[in-house]
Amino acid sequence: MNIRLGAAALGLLPFCAALASASAAEPPAPDTCSLALTARFIGARAVTEVRRTVRQIARPHPVRWITPGQAITLDRSPRRLNVILDENRRIVAMRCG
């Protein structure tokens, strides 16, 4: 059994190395919209106080709140903070754009 596990692990090494080199080659995206400061709110309900706090922290960047099924423009603004909500009005993701 140990031989099979060892062979399986050796078979994954090239795949793992490829993933590591691909992620190392991509530079991290610049934080152009205060994402690092506001990401702590992911998982929170988007109640009035949370919305106000996120806007204050993200200032001077605009904040766009996106709900499921909401039509949004396709323009990309690196300075804008997009806050994505689920059907329960919880913040599930944030991204610049």
Distance bins in CASP14 RR format, pairs under 12 A and 6 or more apart:
PFRMAT RR
TARGET T0000
AUTHOR 0000-0000-0000
RMODE 2
METHOD distances of the structure
MODEL  1
1 7 0 0 0 0 0 1 0 0 0 0 0
1 8 0 0 0 0 0 1 0 0 0 0 0
2 8 0 0 0 0 0 1 0 0 0 0 0
2 9 0 0 0 0 0 1 0 0 0 0 0
3 9 0 0 0 0 0 1 0 0 0 0 0
3 10 0 0 0 0 0 1 0 0 0 0 0
4 10 0 0 0 0 0 1 0 0 0 0 0
4 11 0 0 0 0 0 1 0 0 0 0 0
5 11 0 0 0 0 0 1 0 0 0 0 0
5 12 0 0 0 0 0 1 0 0 0 0 0
6 12 0 0 0 0 1 0 0 0 0 0 0
6 13 0 0 0 0 0 1 0 0 0 0 0
7 13 0 0 0 0 0 1 0 0 0 0 0
8 15 0 0 0 0 0 1 0 0 0 0 0
9 15 0 0 0 0 0 1 0 0 0 0 0
9 16 0 0 0 0 1 0 0 0 0 0 0
10 16 0 0 0 0 0 1 0 0 0 0 0
10 17 0 0 0 0 0 1 0 0 0 0 0
11 17 0 0 0 0 0 1 0 0 0 0 0
11 18 0 0 0 0 0 1 0 0 0 0 0
12 18 0 0 0 0 0 1 0 0 0 0 0
12 19 0 0 0 0 0 1 0 0 0 0 0
12 20 0 0 0 0 0 1 0 0 0 0 0
13 19 0 0 0 0 0 1 0 0 0 0 0
13 20 0 0 0 0 0 1 0 0 0 0 0
14 20 0 0 0 0 0 1 0 0 0 0 0
14 21 0 0 0 0 0 1 0 0 0 0 0
15 21 0 0 0 0 0 1 0 0 0 0 0
15 22 0 0 0 0 0 1 0 0 0 0 0
16 22 0 0 0 0 0 1 0 0 0 0 0
16 23 0 0 0 0 0 1 0 0 0 0 0
17 23 0 0 0 0 0 1 0 0 0 0 0
17 24 0 0 0 0 0 1 0 0 0 0 0
18 24 0 0 0 0 0 1 0 0 0 0 0
18 25 0 0 0 0 0 1 0 0 0 0 0
19 25 0 0 0 0 0 1 0 0 0 0 0
19 26 0 0 0 0 0 1 0 0 0 0 0
20 26 0 0 0 0 0 1 0 0 0 0 0
28 35 0 0 0 0 0 1 0 0 0 0 0
28 36 0 0 0 0 0 1 0 0 0 0 0
29 35 0 0 0 0 1 0 0 0 0 0 0
29 36 0 0 0 0 0 1 0 0 0 0 0
29 78 0 0 0 0 1 0 0 0 0 0 0
29 95 0 0 0 0 1 0 0 0 0 0 0
29 96 1 0 0 1 0 0 0 0 0 0 0
29 97 0 0 0 0 0 1 0 0 0 0 0
30 36 0 0 0 0 0 1 0 0 0 0 0
30 78 1 0 0 1 0 0 0 0 0 0 0
30 79 0 0 0 0 0 1 0 0 0 0 0
30 96 0 0 0 0 1 0 0 0 0 0 0
30 97 0 0 0 0 0 1 0 0 0 0 0
31 37 0 0 0 0 1 0 0 0 0 0 0
31 38 0 0 0 0 1 0 0 0 0 0 0
31 39 0 0 0 0 1 0 0 0 0 0 0
31 58 0 0 0 0 0 1 0 0 0 0 0
31 61 0 0 0 0 0 1 0 0 0 0 0
31 78 0 0 0 0 1 0 0 0 0 0 0
31 79 0 0 0 0 0 1 0 0 0 0 0
31 81 0 0 0 0 0 1 0 0 0 0 0
31 94 0 0 0 0 0 1 0 0 0 0 0
31 95 0 0 0 0 0 1 0 0 0 0 0
31 96 1 0 0 1 0 0 0 0 0 0 0
31 97 0 0 0 0 0 1 0 0 0 0 0
32 58 0 0 0 0 0 1 0 0 0 0 0
32 60 0 0 0 0 0 1 0 0 0 0 0
32 61 1 0 0 1 0 0 0 0 0 0 0
32 62 0 0 0 0 0 1 0 0 0 0 0
32 76 0 0 0 0 0 1 0 0 0 0 0
32 77 0 0 0 0 1 0 0 0 0 0 0
32 78 1 0 1 0 0 0 0 0 0 0 0
32 79 1 0 1 0 0 0 0 0 0 0 0
32 80 0 0 0 0 1 0 0 0 0 0 0
32 81 0 0 0 0 1 0 0 0 0 0 0
32 82 0 0 0 0 0 1 0 0 0 0 0
32 95 0 0 0 0 0 1 0 0 0 0 0
32 96 1 0 1 0 0 0 0 0 0 0 0
32 97 0 0 0 0 1 0 0 0 0 0 0
33 39 0 0 0 0 0 1 0 0 0 0 0
33 54 0 0 0 0 0 1 0 0 0 0 0
33 55 0 0 0 0 0 1 0 0 0 0 0
33 57 0 0 0 0 0 1 0 0 0 0 0
33 58 1 0 0 1 0 0 0 0 0 0 0
33 59 0 0 0 0 0 1 0 0 0 0 0
33 60 0 0 0 0 0 1 0 0 0 0 0
33 61 1 0 1 0 0 0 0 0 0 0 0
33 62 0 0 0 0 1 0 0 0 0 0 0
33 63 0 0 0 0 1 0 0 0 0 0 0
33 64 0 0 0 0 1 0 0 0 0 0 0
33 76 0 0 0 0 0 1 0 0 0 0 0
33 77 0 0 0 0 1 0 0 0 0 0 0
33 78 1 0 0 1 0 0 0 0 0 0 0
33 79 1 0 1 0 0 0 0 0 0 0 0
33 80 1 0 0 1 0 0 0 0 0 0 0
33 81 1 0 1 0 0 0 0 0 0 0 0
33 82 0 0 0 0 1 0 0 0 0 0 0
33 83 0 0 0 0 0 1 0 0 0 0 0
33 94 0 0 0 0 1 0 0 0 0 0 0
33 95 0 0 0 0 1 0 0 0 0 0 0
33 96 1 1 0 0 0 0 0 0 0 0 0
33 97 1 0 0 1 0 0 0 0 0 0 0
34 40 0 0 0 0 0 1 0 0 0 0 0
34 41 0 0 0 0 0 1 0 0 0 0 0
34 53 0 0 0 0 0 1 0 0 0 0 0
34 54 0 0 0 0 1 0 0 0 0 0 0
34 55 0 0 0 0 0 1 0 0 0 0 0
34 56 0 0 0 0 0 1 0 0 0 0 0
34 57 1 0 0 1 0 0 0 0 0 0 0
34 58 1 0 1 0 0 0 0 0 0 0 0
34 59 1 0 0 1 0 0 0 0 0 0 0
34 60 0 0 0 0 1 0 0 0 0 0 0
34 61 1 0 1 0 0 0 0 0 0 0 0
34 62 0 0 0 0 0 1 0 0 0 0 0
34 63 0 0 0 0 1 0 0 0 0 0 0
34 78 0 0 0 0 0 1 0 0 0 0 0
34 79 0 0 0 0 1 0 0 0 0 0 0
34 80 0 0 0 0 0 1 0 0 0 0 0
34 81 1 0 0 1 0 0 0 0 0 0 0
34 82 0 0 0 0 0 1 0 0 0 0 0
34 83 0 0 0 0 0 1 0 0 0 0 0
34 94 0 0 0 0 1 0 0 0 0 0 0
34 95 0 0 0 0 0 1 0 0 0 0 0
34 96 0 0 0 0 1 0 0 0 0 0 0
35 41 0 0 0 0 0 1 0 0 0 0 0
35 42 0 0 0 0 0 1 0 0 0 0 0
35 54 0 0 0 0 0 1 0 0 0 0 0
35 57 0 0 0 0 0 1 0 0 0 0 0
35 58 0 0 0 0 1 0 0 0 0 0 0
35 61 0 0 0 0 1 0 0 0 0 0 0
35 63 0 0 0 0 0 1 0 0 0 0 0
35 78 0 0 0 0 0 1 0 0 0 0 0
35 79 0 0 0 0 0 1 0 0 0 0 0
35 80 0 0 0 0 0 1 0 0 0 0 0
35 81 1 0 0 1 0 0 0 0 0 0 0
35 82 0 0 0 0 1 0 0 0 0 0 0
35 83 0 0 0 0 0 1 0 0 0 0 0
35 93 0 0 0 0 0 1 0 0 0 0 0
35 94 1 0 1 0 0 0 0 0 0 0 0
35 95 1 0 0 1 0 0 0 0 0 0 0
35 96 1 0 1 0 0 0 0 0 0 0 0
35 97 0 0 0 0 1 0 0 0 0 0 0
36 57 0 0 0 0 0 1 0 0 0 0 0
36 58 0 0 0 0 0 1 0 0 0 0 0
36 81 0 0 0 0 0 1 0 0 0 0 0
36 94 0 0 0 0 0 1 0 0 0 0 0
36 96 0 0 0 0 0 1 0 0 0 0 0
37 53 0 0 0 0 0 1 0 0 0 0 0
37 54 0 0 0 0 1 0 0 0 0 0 0
37 55 0 0 0 0 0 1 0 0 0 0 0
37 56 0 0 0 0 0 1 0 0 0 0 0
37 57 1 0 1 0 0 0 0 0 0 0 0
37 58 1 0 0 1 0 0 0 0 0 0 0
37 59 0 0 0 0 0 1 0 0 0 0 0
37 61 0 0 0 0 0 1 0 0 0 0 0
37 81 0 0 0 0 1 0 0 0 0 0 0
37 94 0 0 0 0 0 1 0 0 0 0 0
38 44 0 0 0 0 0 1 0 0 0 0 0
38 50 0 0 0 0 0 1 0 0 0 0 0
38 51 0 0 0 0 0 1 0 0 0 0 0
38 53 0 0 0 0 1 0 0 0 0 0 0
38 54 1 0 1 0 0 0 0 0 0 0 0
38 55 0 0 0 0 1 0 0 0 0 0 0
38 56 0 0 0 0 1 0 0 0 0 0 0
38 57 1 0 1 0 0 0 0 0 0 0 0
38 58 1 0 1 0 0 0 0 0 0 0 0
38 59 0 0 0 0 0 1 0 0 0 0 0
38 61 0 0 0 0 1 0 0 0 0 0 0
38 63 0 0 0 0 1 0 0 0 0 0 0
38 81 1 0 0 1 0 0 0 0 0 0 0
38 82 0 0 0 0 0 1 0 0 0 0 0
38 83 1 0 0 1 0 0 0 0 0 0 0
38 91 0 0 0 0 1 0 0 0 0 0 0
38 93 0 0 0 0 0 1 0 0 0 0 0
38 94 1 0 0 1 0 0 0 0 0 0 0
38 95 0 0 0 0 0 1 0 0 0 0 0
38 96 0 0 0 0 0 1 0 0 0 0 0
39 54 0 0 0 0 0 1 0 0 0 0 0
39 57 0 0 0 0 0 1 0 0 0 0 0
39 58 0 0 0 0 0 1 0 0 0 0 0
39 81 0 0 0 0 1 0 0 0 0 0 0
39 83 0 0 0 0 0 1 0 0 0 0 0
39 91 0 0 0 0 1 0 0 0 0 0 0
39 92 0 0 0 0 0 1 0 0 0 0 0
39 93 0 0 0 0 1 0 0 0 0 0 0
39 94 1 0 1 0 0 0 0 0 0 0 0
39 95 0 0 0 0 1 0 0 0 0 0 0
39 96 0 0 0 0 0 1 0 0 0 0 0
40 50 0 0 0 0 0 1 0 0 0 0 0
40 53 0 0 0 0 0 1 0 0 0 0 0
40 54 0 0 0 0 1 0 0 0 0 0 0
40 57 0 0 0 0 1 0 0 0 0 0 0
40 91 0 0 0 0 0 1 0 0 0 0 0
40 94 0 0 0 0 1 0 0 0 0 0 0
41 47 0 0 0 0 0 1 0 0 0 0 0
41 49 0 0 0 0 0 1 0 0 0 0 0
41 50 1 0 0 1 0 0 0 0 0 0 0
41 51 0 0 0 0 1 0 0 0 0 0 0
41 52 0 0 0 0 0 1 0 0 0 0 0
41 53 1 0 0 1 0 0 0 0 0 0 0
41 54 1 0 1 0 0 0 0 0 0 0 0
41 55 0 0 0 0 0 1 0 0 0 0 0
41 56 0 0 0 0 0 1 0 0 0 0 0
41 57 0 0 0 0 1 0 0 0 0 0 0
41 58 0 0 0 0 0 1 0 0 0 0 0
41 63 0 0 0 0 0 1 0 0 0 0 0
41 65 0 0 0 0 0 1 0 0 0 0 0
41 81 0 0 0 0 0 1 0 0 0 0 0
41 83 1 0 0 1 0 0 0 0 0 0 0
41 84 0 0 0 0 0 1 0 0 0 0 0
41 85 0 0 0 0 0 1 0 0 0 0 0
41 90 0 0 0 0 1 0 0 0 0 0 0
41 91 1 0 1 0 0 0 0 0 0 0 0
41 92 0 0 0 0 0 1 0 0 0 0 0
41 93 0 0 0 0 0 1 0 0 0 0 0
41 94 1 0 0 1 0 0 0 0 0 0 0
42 50 0 0 0 0 0 1 0 0 0 0 0
42 54 0 0 0 0 0 1 0 0 0 0 0
42 83 0 0 0 0 1 0 0 0 0 0 0
42 84 0 0 0 0 1 0 0 0 0 0 0
42 85 0 0 0 0 0 1 0 0 0 0 0
42 86 0 0 0 0 0 1 0 0 0 0 0
42 90 0 0 0 0 1 0 0 0 0 0 0
42 91 1 0 1 0 0 0 0 0 0 0 0
42 92 1 0 0 1 0 0 0 0 0 0 0
42 93 1 0 0 1 0 0 0 0 0 0 0
42 94 1 0 0 1 0 0 0 0 0 0 0
42 95 0 0 0 0 0 1 0 0 0 0 0
43 50 0 0 0 0 1 0 0 0 0 0 0
43 54 0 0 0 0 0 1 0 0 0 0 0
43 83 0 0 0 0 0 1 0 0 0 0 0
43 84 0 0 0 0 0 1 0 0 0 0 0
43 85 0 0 0 0 1 0 0 0 0 0 0
43 86 0 0 0 0 1 0 0 0 0 0 0
43 88 0 0 0 0 0 1 0 0 0 0 0
43 89 0 0 0 0 0 1 0 0 0 0 0
43 90 1 0 1 0 0 0 0 0 0 0 0
43 91 1 0 1 0 0 0 0 0 0 0 0
43 92 1 0 0 1 0 0 0 0 0 0 0
43 93 0 0 0 0 1 0 0 0 0 0 0
43 94 0 0 0 0 0 1 0 0 0 0 0
44 50 1 0 1 0 0 0 0 0 0 0 0
44 51 0 0 0 0 1 0 0 0 0 0 0
44 53 0 0 0 0 1 0 0 0 0 0 0
44 54 0 0 0 0 1 0 0 0 0 0 0
44 83 0 0 0 0 0 1 0 0 0 0 0
44 85 0 0 0 0 0 1 0 0 0 0 0
44 86 0 0 0 0 0 1 0 0 0 0 0
44 88 0 0 0 0 0 1 0 0 0 0 0
44 89 0 0 0 0 1 0 0 0 0 0 0
44 90 1 0 0 1 0 0 0 0 0 0 0
44 91 1 0 1 0 0 0 0 0 0 0 0
44 92 0 0 0 0 0 1 0 0 0 0 0
44 94 0 0 0 0 0 1 0 0 0 0 0
45 51 0 0 0 0 1 0 0 0 0 0 0
45 54 0 0 0 0 0 1 0 0 0 0 0
45 83 0 0 0 0 0 1 0 0 0 0 0
45 85 0 0 0 0 1 0 0 0 0 0 0
45 86 0 0 0 0 1 0 0 0 0 0 0
45 87 0 0 0 0 0 1 0 0 0 0 0
45 88 1 0 0 1 0 0 0 0 0 0 0
45 89 1 0 1 0 0 0 0 0 0 0 0
45 90 1 0 1 0 0 0 0 0 0 0 0
45 91 1 0 0 1 0 0 0 0 0 0 0
45 92 0 0 0 0 0 1 0 0 0 0 0
46 52 0 0 0 0 0 1 0 0 0 0 0
46 53 0 0 0 0 0 1 0 0 0 0 0
46 54 0 0 0 0 1 0 0 0 0 0 0
46 55 0 0 0 0 0 1 0 0 0 0 0
46 63 0 0 0 0 0 1 0 0 0 0 0
46 65 1 0 0 1 0 0 0 0 0 0 0
46 66 0 0 0 0 0 1 0 0 0 0 0
46 67 0 0 0 0 1 0 0 0 0 0 0
46 83 1 0 0 1 0 0 0 0 0 0 0
46 84 0 0 0 0 0 1 0 0 0 0 0
46 85 1 0 1 0 0 0 0 0 0 0 0
46 86 0 0 0 0 1 0 0 0 0 0 0
46 87 0 0 0 0 0 1 0 0 0 0 0
46 88 0 0 0 0 1 0 0 0 0 0 0
46 89 1 0 1 0 0 0 0 0 0 0 0
46 90 1 0 0 1 0 0 0 0 0 0 0
46 91 1 0 1 0 0 0 0 0 0 0 0
46 92 0 0 0 0 0 1 0 0 0 0 0
46 94 0 0 0 0 0 1 0 0 0 0 0
47 53 0 0 0 0 1 0 0 0 0 0 0
47 54 0 0 0 0 0 1 0 0 0 0 0
47 65 0 0 0 0 0 1 0 0 0 0 0
47 85 0 0 0 0 0 1 0 0 0 0 0
47 88 0 0 0 0 0 1 0 0 0 0 0
47 89 1 0 0 1 0 0 0 0 0 0 0
47 90 0 0 0 0 0 1 0 0 0 0 0
47 91 0 0 0 0 0 1 0 0 0 0 0
48 54 0 0 0 0 0 1 0 0 0 0 0
48 55 0 0 0 0 0 1 0 0 0 0 0
48 65 0 0 0 0 0 1 0 0 0 0 0
48 89 0 0 0 0 0 1 0 0 0 0 0
49 55 0 0 0 0 0 1 0 0 0 0 0
49 56 0 0 0 0 0 1 0 0 0 0 0
50 56 0 0 0 0 0 1 0 0 0 0 0
50 57 0 0 0 0 0 1 0 0 0 0 0
50 63 0 0 0 0 0 1 0 0 0 0 0
50 65 0 0 0 0 0 1 0 0 0 0 0
50 83 0 0 0 0 1 0 0 0 0 0 0
50 85 0 0 0 0 0 1 0 0 0 0 0
50 89 0 0 0 0 1 0 0 0 0 0 0
50 90 0 0 0 0 1 0 0 0 0 0 0
50 91 1 0 0 1 0 0 0 0 0 0 0
51 57 0 0 0 0 0 1 0 0 0 0 0
51 58 0 0 0 0 0 1 0 0 0 0 0
51 63 0 0 0 0 1 0 0 0 0 0 0
51 64 0 0 0 0 0 1 0 0 0 0 0
51 65 1 0 0 1 0 0 0 0 0 0 0
51 81 0 0 0 0 0 1 0 0 0 0 0
51 83 0 0 0 0 1 0 0 0 0 0 0
51 85 0 0 0 0 0 1 0 0 0 0 0
51 89 0 0 0 0 1 0 0 0 0 0 0
51 91 0 0 0 0 1 0 0 0 0 0 0
52 58 0 0 0 0 0 1 0 0 0 0 0
52 59 0 0 0 0 0 1 0 0 0 0 0
52 63 0 0 0 0 0 1 0 0 0 0 0
52 65 0 0 0 0 0 1 0 0 0 0 0
53 59 0 0 0 0 0 1 0 0 0 0 0
53 63 0 0 0 0 0 1 0 0 0 0 0
53 83 0 0 0 0 0 1 0 0 0 0 0
53 91 0 0 0 0 0 1 0 0 0 0 0
54 61 0 0 0 0 0 1 0 0 0 0 0
54 62 0 0 0 0 0 1 0 0 0 0 0
54 63 1 0 0 1 0 0 0 0 0 0 0
54 64 0 0 0 0 0 1 0 0 0 0 0
54 65 0 0 0 0 1 0 0 0 0 0 0
54 81 1 0 0 1 0 0 0 0 0 0 0
54 82 0 0 0 0 0 1 0 0 0 0 0
54 83 1 0 0 1 0 0 0 0 0 0 0
54 85 0 0 0 0 0 1 0 0 0 0 0
54 91 0 0 0 0 1 0 0 0 0 0 0
54 94 0 0 0 0 1 0 0 0 0 0 0
55 61 0 0 0 0 1 0 0 0 0 0 0
55 62 0 0 0 0 1 0 0 0 0 0 0
55 63 1 0 1 0 0 0 0 0 0 0 0
55 64 0 0 0 0 0 1 0 0 0 0 0
55 65 0 0 0 0 1 0 0 0 0 0 0
55 80 0 0 0 0 0 1 0 0 0 0 0
55 81 0 0 0 0 1 0 0 0 0 0 0
55 83 0 0 0 0 1 0 0 0 0 0 0
56 63 0 0 0 0 1 0 0 0 0 0 0
56 81 0 0 0 0 0 1 0 0 0 0 0
57 63 0 0 0 0 1 0 0 0 0 0 0
57 81 0 0 0 0 1 0 0 0 0 0 0
57 83 0 0 0 0 0 1 0 0 0 0 0
57 94 0 0 0 0 0 1 0 0 0 0 0
58 64 0 0 0 0 0 1 0 0 0 0 0
58 65 0 0 0 0 0 1 0 0 0 0 0
58 79 0 0 0 0 1 0 0 0 0 0 0
58 80 0 0 0 0 1 0 0 0 0 0 0
58 81 1 0 1 0 0 0 0 0 0 0 0
58 82 0 0 0 0 0 1 0 0 0 0 0
58 83 0 0 0 0 1 0 0 0 0 0 0
58 94 0 0 0 0 1 0 0 0 0 0 0
58 96 0 0 0 0 0 1 0 0 0 0 0
59 79 0 0 0 0 0 1 0 0 0 0 0
59 81 0 0 0 0 0 1 0 0 0 0 0
60 79 0 0 0 0 1 0 0 0 0 0 0
60 80 0 0 0 0 0 1 0 0 0 0 0
60 81 0 0 0 0 0 1 0 0 0 0 0
61 77 0 0 0 0 1 0 0 0 0 0 0
61 78 0 0 0 0 1 0 0 0 0 0 0
61 79 1 0 1 0 0 0 0 0 0 0 0
61 80 1 0 0 1 0 0 0 0 0 0 0
61 81 1 0 1 0 0 0 0 0 0 0 0
61 82 0 0 0 0 0 1 0 0 0 0 0
61 83 0 0 0 0 0 1 0 0 0 0 0
61 94 0 0 0 0 0 1 0 0 0 0 0
61 96 0 0 0 0 1 0 0 0 0 0 0
61 97 0 0 0 0 1 0 0 0 0 0 0
62 75 0 0 0 0 0 1 0 0 0 0 0
62 77 1 0 0 1 0 0 0 0 0 0 0
62 78 0 0 0 0 0 1 0 0 0 0 0
62 79 1 0 0 1 0 0 0 0 0 0 0
62 80 1 0 1 0 0 0 0 0 0 0 0
62 81 1 0 0 1 0 0 0 0 0 0 0
62 82 0 0 0 0 1 0 0 0 0 0 0
62 83 0 0 0 0 0 1 0 0 0 0 0
62 96 0 0 0 0 0 1 0 0 0 0 0
62 97 0 0 0 0 1 0 0 0 0 0 0
63 77 0 0 0 0 0 1 0 0 0 0 0
63 79 0 0 0 0 0 1 0 0 0 0 0
63 80 1 0 0 1 0 0 0 0 0 0 0
63 81 1 0 1 0 0 0 0 0 0 0 0
63 82 0 0 0 0 1 0 0 0 0 0 0
63 83 1 0 0 1 0 0 0 0 0 0 0
63 84 0 0 0 0 0 1 0 0 0 0 0
63 85 0 0 0 0 0 1 0 0 0 0 0
63 91 0 0 0 0 0 1 0 0 0 0 0
63 94 0 0 0 0 1 0 0 0 0 0 0
63 95 0 0 0 0 0 1 0 0 0 0 0
63 96 0 0 0 0 0 1 0 0 0 0 0
63 97 0 0 0 0 0 1 0 0 0 0 0
64 70 0 0 0 0 1 0 0 0 0 0 0
64 72 1 0 0 1 0 0 0 0 0 0 0
64 73 0 0 0 0 1 0 0 0 0 0 0
64 75 0 0 0 0 0 1 0 0 0 0 0
64 76 0 0 0 0 0 1 0 0 0 0 0
64 77 0 0 0 0 1 0 0 0 0 0 0
64 79 0 0 0 0 0 1 0 0 0 0 0
64 80 1 0 1 0 0 0 0 0 0 0 0
64 81 1 0 0 1 0 0 0 0 0 0 0
64 82 1 0 1 0 0 0 0 0 0 0 0
64 83 1 0 0 1 0 0 0 0 0 0 0
64 84 0 0 0 0 1 0 0 0 0 0 0
64 85 0 0 0 0 0 1 0 0 0 0 0
64 94 0 0 0 0 0 1 0 0 0 0 0
64 95 0 0 0 0 0 1 0 0 0 0 0
64 96 0 0 0 0 0 1 0 0 0 0 0
64 97 0 0 0 0 1 0 0 0 0 0 0
65 72 0 0 0 0 0 1 0 0 0 0 0
65 80 0 0 0 0 0 1 0 0 0 0 0
65 81 0 0 0 0 1 0 0 0 0 0 0
65 82 0 0 0 0 1 0 0 0 0 0 0
65 83 1 0 1 0 0 0 0 0 0 0 0
65 84 0 0 0 0 1 0 0 0 0 0 0
65 85 1 0 0 1 0 0 0 0 0 0 0
65 89 0 0 0 0 1 0 0 0 0 0 0
65 91 0 0 0 0 1 0 0 0 0 0 0
65 92 0 0 0 0 0 1 0 0 0 0 0
65 93 0 0 0 0 0 1 0 0 0 0 0
65 94 0 0 0 0 0 1 0 0 0 0 0
66 72 1 0 1 0 0 0 0 0 0 0 0
66 73 0 0 0 0 0 1 0 0 0 0 0
66 80 0 0 0 0 0 1 0 0 0 0 0
66 81 0 0 0 0 0 1 0 0 0 0 0
66 82 1 0 1 0 0 0 0 0 0 0 0
66 83 1 0 0 1 0 0 0 0 0 0 0
66 84 1 0 1 0 0 0 0 0 0 0 0
66 85 1 0 0 1 0 0 0 0 0 0 0
66 86 0 0 0 0 0 1 0 0 0 0 0
66 89 0 0 0 0 0 1 0 0 0 0 0
66 91 0 0 0 0 0 1 0 0 0 0 0
66 92 0 0 0 0 1 0 0 0 0 0 0
66 93 0 0 0 0 1 0 0 0 0 0 0
66 94 0 0 0 0 0 1 0 0 0 0 0
66 95 0 0 0 0 1 0 0 0 0 0 0
66 97 0 0 0 0 0 1 0 0 0 0 0
67 82 0 0 0 0 0 1 0 0 0 0 0
67 83 0 0 0 0 1 0 0 0 0 0 0
67 84 0 0 0 0 1 0 0 0 0 0 0
67 85 1 0 1 0 0 0 0 0 0 0 0
67 86 0 0 0 0 1 0 0 0 0 0 0
67 87 0 0 0 0 1 0 0 0 0 0 0
67 88 0 0 0 0 0 1 0 0 0 0 0
67 89 1 0 0 1 0 0 0 0 0 0 0
67 90 0 0 0 0 0 1 0 0 0 0 0
67 91 0 0 0 0 0 1 0 0 0 0 0
67 92 0 0 0 0 0 1 0 0 0 0 0
68 84 0 0 0 0 1 0 0 0 0 0 0
68 85 1 0 0 1 0 0 0 0 0 0 0
68 86 1 0 0 1 0 0 0 0 0 0 0
68 87 1 0 1 0 0 0 0 0 0 0 0
68 88 0 0 0 0 1 0 0 0 0 0 0
68 89 0 0 0 0 1 0 0 0 0 0 0
68 90 0 0 0 0 0 1 0 0 0 0 0
68 92 0 0 0 0 1 0 0 0 0 0 0
69 84 0 0 0 0 0 1 0 0 0 0 0
69 85 0 0 0 0 0 1 0 0 0 0 0
69 86 0 0 0 0 0 1 0 0 0 0 0
69 87 0 0 0 0 1 0 0 0 0 0 0
70 82 0 0 0 0 0 1 0 0 0 0 0
70 83 0 0 0 0 0 1 0 0 0 0 0
70 84 0 0 0 0 1 0 0 0 0 0 0
70 85 0 0 0 0 1 0 0 0 0 0 0
70 86 0 0 0 0 0 1 0 0 0 0 0
70 87 0 0 0 0 0 1 0 0 0 0 0
72 80 0 0 0 0 0 1 0 0 0 0 0
72 82 0 0 0 0 1 0 0 0 0 0 0
72 83 0 0 0 0 0 1 0 0 0 0 0
72 84 0 0 0 0 0 1 0 0 0 0 0
72 97 0 0 0 0 0 1 0 0 0 0 0
73 80 0 0 0 0 0 1 0 0 0 0 0
73 82 0 0 0 0 0 1 0 0 0 0 0
73 97 0 0 0 0 0 1 0 0 0 0 0
74 97 0 0 0 0 0 1 0 0 0 0 0
75 82 0 0 0 0 0 1 0 0 0 0 0
75 97 0 0 0 0 1 0 0 0 0 0 0
76 82 0 0 0 0 1 0 0 0 0 0 0
76 95 0 0 0 0 0 1 0 0 0 0 0
76 96 0 0 0 0 1 0 0 0 0 0 0
76 97 1 0 1 0 0 0 0 0 0 0 0
77 95 0 0 0 0 0 1 0 0 0 0 0
77 96 0 0 0 0 1 0 0 0 0 0 0
77 97 1 0 1 0 0 0 0 0 0 0 0
78 95 0 0 0 0 0 1 0 0 0 0 0
78 96 1 0 1 0 0 0 0 0 0 0 0
78 97 1 0 1 0 0 0 0 0 0 0 0
79 96 1 0 0 1 0 0 0 0 0 0 0
79 97 1 0 0 1 0 0 0 0 0 0 0
80 94 0 0 0 0 0 1 0 0 0 0 0
80 95 0 0 0 0 1 0 0 0 0 0 0
80 96 1 0 0 1 0 0 0 0 0 0 0
80 97 1 0 1 0 0 0 0 0 0 0 0
81 91 0 0 0 0 0 1 0 0 0 0 0
81 93 0 0 0 0 0 1 0 0 0 0 0
81 94 1 0 0 1 0 0 0 0 0 0 0
81 95 1 0 0 1 0 0 0 0 0 0 0
81 96 1 0 0 1 0 0 0 0 0 0 0
81 97 1 0 0 1 0 0 0 0 0 0 0
82 91 0 0 0 0 0 1 0 0 0 0 0
82 92 0 0 0 0 0 1 0 0 0 0 0
82 93 0 0 0 0 1 0 0 0 0 0 0
82 94 1 0 0 1 0 0 0 0 0 0 0
82 95 1 0 1 0 0 0 0 0 0 0 0
82 96 1 0 0 1 0 0 0 0 0 0 0
82 97 1 0 1 0 0 0 0 0 0 0 0
83 89 0 0 0 0 0 1 0 0 0 0 0
83 90 0 0 0 0 0 1 0 0 0 0 0
83 91 1 0 1 0 0 0 0 0 0 0 0
83 92 0 0 0 0 1 0 0 0 0 0 0
83 93 1 0 0 1 0 0 0 0 0 0 0
83 94 1 0 1 0 0 0 0 0 0 0 0
83 95 0 0 0 0 1 0 0 0 0 0 0
83 96 0 0 0 0 0 1 0 0 0 0 0
83 97 0 0 0 0 0 1 0 0 0 0 0
84 90 0 0 0 0 1 0 0 0 0 0 0
84 91 1 0 0 1 0 0 0 0 0 0 0
84 92 1 0 1 0 0 0 0 0 0 0 0
84 93 1 0 1 0 0 0 0 0 0 0 0
84 94 1 0 0 1 0 0 0 0 0 0 0
84 95 1 0 0 1 0 0 0 0 0 0 0
84 97 0 0 0 0 0 1 0 0 0 0 0
85 91 1 0 0 1 0 0 0 0 0 0 0
85 92 1 0 0 1 0 0 0 0 0 0 0
85 93 0 0 0 0 1 0 0 0 0 0 0
85 94 0 0 0 0 0 1 0 0 0 0 0
86 92 1 0 1 0 0 0 0 0 0 0 0
86 93 0 0 0 0 1 0 0 0 0 0 0
END
